[in-house]
Structures are given as structure tokens and as C-alpha cells.
Amino acid sequence: MAVLSAFGAMMDQKLRVLSAIKRSAYASVCPLHGASIGMHMRHSLDHCERAAAAVATLQDGRQPLLRYDVRER
């Protein structure tokens, strides 16, 4: 399935970014954007989780529902 291939490629990109930066850079907040790389990664992974949940509903035969406003913590 093309969606799963794209998801895998995104996860590979995230791992490459994380392995290429120092811990201090991961946690350092950019004054222009008010967020760190770590904060952006978490936000991005939240979206990936929501997309994966919607794909799972397709496999169950249910109507897919993609809701970015519902976040689990």
C-alpha cells in the first residue's frame, strides 16, 4: 500500500534527522518560531499517529476519519 510506504519513508527521514543532531540542538528553542526540533518532531508524530489511525479504519472496513484536533497525551 502506497500510504504505508510513504509512512515508512517519513519515519526514516525522522530517524536520520535525529541521528544527525546533538541533544542540545534537539531541545533548543528557536527564538523565531518559539519551538524546538523536539517539539516539532512530537507535533509531526501526532499527525502521523492520526493518519495511521485513519488507515487502520480502512482495514476494518469502516469509513475513514482523520481528526487532527483529537490528540492523546
RASUL-V697818 format. One record per run of one state. SS is the DSSP state (A for helix, B for strand, O for the rest). FROM is the first residue (numbers start at 1). LEN is the number of residues. Records with the same first field share a line. If there is no record, write none. Layout:
SS=FROM-LEN / FROM-LEN
This chain:
O=1-1 / 21-2 / 28-1 / 31-4 / 60-14
A=2-19 / 23-5 / 37-23
B=29-2 / 35-2
